[in-house]
Amino acid sequence: MAKINKKVIESMPDFKLSDSNSNLKIFPDFLIVGPQRTGTTWLAQNIKNHPQIIFSQPKELFFLNSLPKSHPFYTSNDLTWYLKHFEQKWILKNYRDFFYKKIRGEGTASYAAMSKDSINNVVKLNPDIKVIVMARNPVKRAWAHAKKDLLNKSFMNDKLKKIEAVDDSVFENFFKSQYQVSCGTYSKIINNWQTSLKPGNLFVGFFDDLSIAPESLLLDVYSFLGVSDSKKYINDSYNEKISPTDKSEKRDLPEKFEKILNDLFLNELEFLEKKFNRHLHL
């Protein structure tokens, strides 16, 4: 990766650099950008153990989308803070091979819906950055996201809420919120990232493959990232449960909500299926 010019950072009012000696060369080489409920946690858990990859801990840093300080997920606007998540000073011996950690990455699932300006800022910081978008039937994705956020356990109640306990208008407002719509608008997500990145630096994976062809998906990701794509770097974890879910994931989508979501995302579903020549399961 080319050295980042500090003047570039100074031109970005959303970021600061508290330590002028920060190692700007360790800015991430790749991002898993989501959107949510598409298997990004599963993917991160599987690739972080590759001996050539440094993956941030925690997985989601909520930095590059320049959240306001009032946002509940705000972490920092200090690039020095961000870079500390990618430091590595030793050689890892694993699988009977010696490896320098070769590339660095993180996986904030809300990056998918970032503004074009924020995406361009990322590319200014690393013109060679690679990005992974995970595609899922947008109707199913929206429903899974709604169940996670609206039927979740509370501090006072360890049980999941029943669908009937949440007013229909709460679900409808959730589905139609600007952010939720943007998470399912794959035509815009893919176009925004693809037109900003260098040719070949966008990878679109599919949620369906986490259960249909998980090994092939991981090997394709390794190849895309430029690390060794030997099967020996895939352990049994790829057969584990697909990303953290709860019992609500097993609930069927009520017809009344399916109609709303189809009206919102039918064109996006058709876009994905036509562009990638595959059927996306509901």
MOTA-V840150 format. One record per backbone hydrogen bond with DSSP energy under -1.0 kcal/mol. CO is the residue of the C=O (numbers start at 0). NH is the residue of the N-H. Records with the same first field share a line. If there is no record, write none. Layout:
BEGIN
CO=NH ; NH
END
This chain:
BEGIN
4=7 ; 8
5=9
6=10
8=11
11=14
15=78
18=21
21=23
22=25
23=26
28=129
29=105
30=131
32=111
33=133
38=42
39=43
40=44
41=45
42=46
43=47
46=49
49=52
51=101 ; 102
53=104
58=106
62=65
67=70
70=73
76=15
77=81
78=82
79=83
81=84
82=85
91=98
93=96
96=93
98=91
102=53
103=28 ; 29
104=55
105=31
107=110
110=113
114=118
115=119
116=120
117=121
118=122
119=123
120=124
121=125
125=128
129=30
130=202
131=32
132=204
134=206
136=140
137=141
138=142
139=143
140=144
141=145
142=146
143=147
144=148
145=149
146=150
150=160
156=153
161=164
162=165
166=169 ; 170
167=171
168=172
169=173
170=174
171=175
173=176
176=180
177=181
178=182
183=185
184=188
185=189
186=190
187=191
188=192
189=193
190=194
192=196
197=200
200=130
202=132
204=134
205=208
206=209
207=210 ; 211
208=212
212=216
213=217
214=218
215=219
216=220
217=221
218=222
219=223
220=224
221=225 ; 226
229=232
230=233
234=237
235=238
236=239
245=248
246=249
247=250
253=257
254=258
256=260
257=261
258=262
259=263
260=264
261=265
264=268
265=269
266=270
267=271
268=272
269=273
270=274
271=275
END
